[in-house]
Amino acid sequence: MSEEKKVPMEVISAYCKRKGFIYPSSEIYGGFANAYGYGPYGTELKNNIKNIWWKMFVQTRANIVGIDGPILLHPKLWDASGHTSGFNDAMVDCKECKKRFRADHLVKELTGEDMEGELDRMSEVLKDPKMKCPACGKSNWTEARNLNMMFKTEMNSYEGPVYLRPETAGSIFVEYKNIIDSMRVKVPFGVAQIGKAFRNEIVARNFTFRIREFEQMEIEYFIDPETNWEPLFEEWLEEQKKFFLNIGVEEKNLRQYEHPKEKLSHYSKKTVDWEFDFSFGWGEISGLAHRSDFDLTQHSKFSNEKLEYFDAVNNKRYVPHVLEPTFGLDRMILISLLSAYREEELENGETRVVMKFPKAVAPIKIAVFPLLKNKPELVEKAKEVFSALSQEYMCEFDDNGNVGKRYRRQDEIGTPYCVTIDFDTIEKGVVTVRDRDTMKQESVEVKELKKFFNEKL
């Protein structure tokens, strides 16, 4: 597979299961409808991407703070935000094979036209005998109808339905008052959050691209309504791109899609999606929206609480407007995997799979090997080196098979460096360090290893 060819979803999903990155959920019970869990390497990859995001957007910015809000929130919140009545997607069923489809996606695939939100028109189009089911080839459709995508549950002591949050932003807005009361924040300021969200998607597909349980990394950035927001909007777009590049995505695989005015939410002044060039086509991975003062105004109205900001310098009160940069964490992990995956032909004619993660993203930073596992002195020294390095870096100890096979295993999970303990280590105090990308090996003194990796990593 050349580096230019898009990695098919079936290839990356099989790789992820085989190498311990992402597992299909509940496989021993036959699987469970596009649910996935992160394996040992996937968990490290996920944490690294979250840490890079948090450092870039929270830790190194004086005017952004972080929270971790609850998944279960008061149902009135979703009334205020419009989710209870308006968080719908159109669905349609094939009467022959009983498969369910998202109506606007199906119609667009069959006709090339975007009819999102036009139920009657979509129903009429699907009456055409040429509009055949992709699953069974028949043409016998139900009417297009809306389905609310929130997961409903119950809570003791509360009458009526309670919902799993469909987005993380809600908890930011309801904590806005607490944040301005307890923290010394001044507009412009942002509130960031990483957390789970749940959407009862009509059709979940393309591996982890569209799933029902996912994580978001979101920021609500509060600004003065009189601010010249366009340059700030462009700055946020650049910051989003910078993050993609930091996790290993190539710029040629990115593009922006601005929502046309007729498709914008009624409160939005501008919305731009970032898209990635997947094997199935361009797909949304992140977004940036100007949400005006809609959210705080709605929550103020439904809660009877004033959600204003007092500008002491200019002696004025106002409800801030909001810029919302949002990232799907699972999609960030997916595009990081797709961007790293390589199949390379070596000089000896063999092929190796290598994950060329940026070093900060790689799940394992250093693998430590004793040259021979039946030599106690080598194993003991390798464990000493592992213990010392693992205080600062995520490391892996491996003594199974010959060193060449161990190198290949580490290449396949993207480990940047391998350290081999051999007899020179015992006699001269040096180890062999092998580089993932160049495959070159160099001798490094054991006592200099920490300094060596501090410079490299």
SVG drawing of the C-alpha trace seen along z (x, -y; Angstrom):
<svg xmlns="http://www.w3.org/2000/svg" viewBox="-45 -53 79 72">
<polyline fill="none" stroke="black" stroke-width="0.4" points="0.0,0.0 1.6,-3.3 1.6,-6.2 -0.7,-8.1 -3.5,-5.5 -6.2,-6.1 -6.3,-3.5 -9.6,-1.6 -11.7,-1.4 -11.7,2.4 -7.9,2.3 -7.5,-0.1 -10.3,1.5 -8.7,5.0 -5.3,3.5 -6.7,1.8 -8.2,5.0 -5.1,7.1 -2.7,4.7 -4.8,3.7 -5.9,0.2 -9.7,0.5 -11.9,3.5 -15.5,4.1 -17.6,4.1 -19.2,7.2 -17.8,9.6 -18.2,12.6 -22.0,11.9 -22.0,11.4 -21.1,7.7 -23.3,4.6 -24.3,2.1 -21.2,0.0 -19.9,-0.1 -16.2,-0.1 -13.7,0.0 -10.1,-1.2 -7.5,1.5 -4.1,0.9 -2.4,-0.9 -5.6,-2.8 -6.0,-4.0 -2.4,-5.4 -3.0,-7.0 -6.3,-8.5 -4.7,-9.9 -1.8,-11.4 -4.1,-13.2 -6.2,-14.5 -3.1,-15.7 -1.8,-17.5 -5.2,-19.2 -5.4,-20.2 -1.8,-21.6 -2.4,-23.5 -5.8,-25.0 -5.9,-25.2 -2.5,-24.8 -0.6,-27.3 -3.5,-29.9 -4.0,-32.3 -7.6,-33.0 -9.0,-29.5 -10.1,-27.3 -11.2,-23.7 -14.2,-21.9 -15.5,-18.3 -19.3,-18.5 -21.8,-15.7 -23.3,-13.5 -26.8,-13.7 -28.1,-17.3 -31.4,-18.8 -33.9,-18.1 -34.9,-21.8 -31.4,-22.5 -32.3,-20.5 -35.6,-22.3 -33.7,-25.6 -31.2,-24.5 -33.8,-23.1 -32.6,-19.5 -35.8,-18.2 -38.0,-19.4 -35.5,-19.9 -32.6,-17.5 -33.8,-15.3 -32.6,-13.4 -34.8,-12.1 -35.0,-8.3 -36.6,-6.0 -37.0,-2.2 -36.9,0.3 -40.1,2.4 -38.5,5.3 -35.3,5.9 -36.2,3.8 -32.9,1.9 -33.0,-1.7 -31.3,-4.6 -30.8,-8.3 -33.1,-9.8 -31.1,-12.8 -27.9,-10.8 -29.7,-8.1 -31.3,-10.6 -28.1,-12.4 -26.3,-9.1 -29.0,-8.2 -29.7,-11.6 -26.8,-13.8 -29.2,-16.4 -29.1,-17.7 -32.6,-17.6 -31.8,-17.8 -34.9,-18.9 -37.3,-18.4 -39.3,-15.4 -42.1,-15.6 -39.8,-16.1 -37.6,-13.2 -40.6,-10.9 -41.8,-11.9 -38.4,-11.3 -38.2,-7.8 -41.5,-6.8 -39.5,-6.7 -38.9,-2.9 -35.3,-3.9 -34.6,-4.8 -33.4,-1.3 -32.3,-0.1 -28.5,0.2 -29.0,3.4 -31.5,5.4 -32.0,3.6 -35.8,3.3 -37.7,0.0 -40.3,0.1 -39.8,-2.7 -41.7,-4.1 -42.3,-7.8 -39.4,-9.9 -39.9,-10.9 -37.9,-12.5 -36.2,-10.7 -35.0,-12.5 -31.4,-11.4 -31.1,-11.8 -30.9,-8.7 -33.7,-8.7 -33.4,-7.3 -35.1,-7.7 -33.9,-9.1 -35.3,-8.3 -37.1,-11.3 -37.5,-13.1 -40.8,-12.8 -40.4,-12.6 -37.6,-11.6 -33.9,-12.4 -31.4,-12.3 -27.8,-11.3 -26.2,-14.5 -25.9,-14.7 -23.1,-17.2 -20.7,-18.5 -21.4,-22.2 -24.5,-22.2 -22.6,-21.7 -20.3,-24.6 -23.2,-27.0 -25.0,-26.0 -21.7,-26.5 -21.0,-29.9 -22.4,-31.8 -20.3,-29.7 -17.2,-30.2 -17.5,-34.0 -18.4,-34.1 -15.5,-31.9 -12.7,-32.5 -11.0,-35.8 -11.9,-35.5 -12.3,-38.5 -13.9,-38.6 -12.6,-37.3 -12.2,-34.0 -12.9,-30.4 -14.1,-27.3 -12.9,-23.9 -14.1,-20.4 -13.3,-16.8 -16.1,-14.3 -18.6,-11.7 -21.7,-12.5 -24.4,-10.2 -26.4,-10.3 -28.9,-7.7 -27.6,-7.8 -29.9,-6.3 -27.0,-4.7 -23.6,-4.3 -20.9,-3.3 -17.4,-3.6 -15.7,-2.2 -15.4,-4.9 -16.3,-7.8 -19.9,-7.7 -20.7,-6.0 -23.4,-6.5 -21.1,-6.9 -18.2,-9.2 -16.0,-11.9 -15.9,-15.6 -13.2,-18.2 -15.0,-21.5 -14.4,-25.2 -16.9,-27.9 -15.0,-31.2 -17.0,-34.2 -16.5,-37.5 -17.9,-41.1 -20.8,-41.4 -19.1,-44.5 -15.9,-42.7 -14.7,-42.5 -15.1,-38.7 -14.0,-37.8 -10.2,-38.0 -10.7,-36.0 -12.7,-33.4 -9.9,-33.0 -7.3,-32.7 -9.3,-29.8 -9.5,-28.1 -5.7,-28.3 -5.4,-26.9 -7.6,-24.0 -5.4,-23.2 -2.3,-23.5 -3.7,-20.8 -4.4,-18.5 -0.8,-18.9 0.5,-18.2 -1.2,-14.8 0.3,-13.8 -2.3,-14.8 -1.0,-16.0 -2.3,-19.4 -3.1,-18.0 -5.8,-15.7 -7.6,-18.7 -10.1,-21.2 -12.6,-23.7 -16.3,-23.6 -18.4,-26.7 -22.0,-26.1 -24.1,-28.1 -26.3,-30.8 -29.5,-28.9 -28.2,-25.9 -27.0,-27.8 -28.7,-27.5 -30.9,-30.5 -28.5,-31.8 -25.2,-31.3 -23.4,-34.0 -20.9,-31.6 -20.1,-27.9 -17.1,-26.2 -16.3,-22.5 -12.9,-20.9 -13.0,-17.8 -10.5,-14.9 -10.1,-13.0 -11.1,-9.5 -11.2,-6.4 -15.0,-6.9 -14.7,-10.6 -14.5,-13.9 -15.9,-13.7 -16.3,-16.2 -13.8,-16.0 -14.1,-19.3 -16.1,-22.5 -16.1,-26.2 -19.3,-28.2 -20.3,-31.7 -23.3,-31.0 -24.0,-34.6 -25.7,-34.9 -28.3,-32.2 -27.2,-29.7 -26.8,-32.1 -30.0,-33.9 -32.0,-30.7 -30.7,-29.4 -31.4,-32.7 -34.9,-32.6 -35.6,-29.1 -33.9,-29.3 -34.8,-32.9 -31.2,-33.6 -29.3,-36.6 -26.3,-35.3 -24.7,-38.7 -21.1,-39.7 -20.2,-43.0 -17.4,-44.8 -15.9,-46.9 -13.5,-48.8 -16.2,-50.1 -19.0,-50.0 -21.4,-48.0 -23.3,-44.7 -24.0,-42.4 -24.6,-38.7 -21.4,-37.5 -21.4,-36.1 -19.7,-32.7 -17.2,-31.2 -17.3,-27.4 -14.3,-25.3 -15.3,-21.7 -13.4,-18.4 -14.6,-14.8 -11.9,-12.9 -12.7,-9.6 -12.4,-11.1 -9.1,-12.7 -7.8,-9.2 -9.1,-7.8 -7.4,-10.4 -4.2,-10.0 -4.2,-6.3 -5.0,-6.7 -2.3,-9.4 0.3,-7.2 -0.3,-3.9 2.3,-2.9 3.2,0.3 6.9,0.1 9.0,2.4 12.4,3.0 15.7,3.6 15.5,7.3 12.1,7.5 10.1,7.8 7.3,5.5 6.8,3.8 3.8,2.1 5.0,-1.0 2.9,-3.6 4.7,-6.9 3.0,-8.7 4.6,-11.9 6.6,-11.1 4.2,-12.9 1.3,-10.9 3.0,-7.4 1.4,-5.1 4.8,-3.6 7.8,-5.9 10.5,-3.3 10.7,0.5 13.4,2.2 14.8,5.6 17.3,8.0 19.2,9.5 18.6,13.0 15.9,14.0 17.8,17.0 20.7,14.9 19.7,13.8 22.3,11.0 20.9,9.4 17.3,9.7 18.1,8.2 19.9,5.3 17.1,4.7 14.6,4.6 16.8,2.0 16.9,-0.1 13.1,0.3 12.4,-0.7 14.6,-3.9 13.1,-5.0 9.5,-4.2 9.6,-6.8 9.4,-9.4 8.2,-7.7 5.6,-5.1 7.8,-2.0 7.3,1.6 9.5,4.6 9.7,7.4 11.9,10.5 9.9,12.7 11.4,13.8 14.5,12.6 15.4,8.9 14.4,8.4 10.8,9.6 10.6,7.4 11.6,4.4 8.8,5.2 6.3,5.5 7.3,2.1 7.2,0.6 3.6,1.9 2.5,-0.1 4.6,-3.2 7.2,-3.1 9.9,-5.7 12.8,-4.0 14.0,-0.5 16.7,0.1 18.6,3.4 20.6,4.6 23.4,6.9 26.8,8.1 28.4,4.7 25.9,3.3 27.4,5.6 31.0,5.1 31.1,1.5 27.9,-0.1 26.4,-0.9 23.1,0.1 22.0,0.1 19.2,-2.4 17.3,-1.9 15.3,-4.6 11.8,-3.6 11.9,-5.9 15.5,-5.5 16.1,-2.0 19.6,-3.2 21.2,-2.0 23.6,-3.8 25.4,-3.1 24.5,-5.1 25.9,-4.9 23.4,-3.7 24.1,-6.6 23.3,-9.0 20.0,-7.4 17.7,-9.8 19.6,-12.8 19.5,-11.2 15.7,-10.7 15.0,-14.0 16.6,-15.6 14.8,-13.2 11.4,-13.0"/>
</svg>
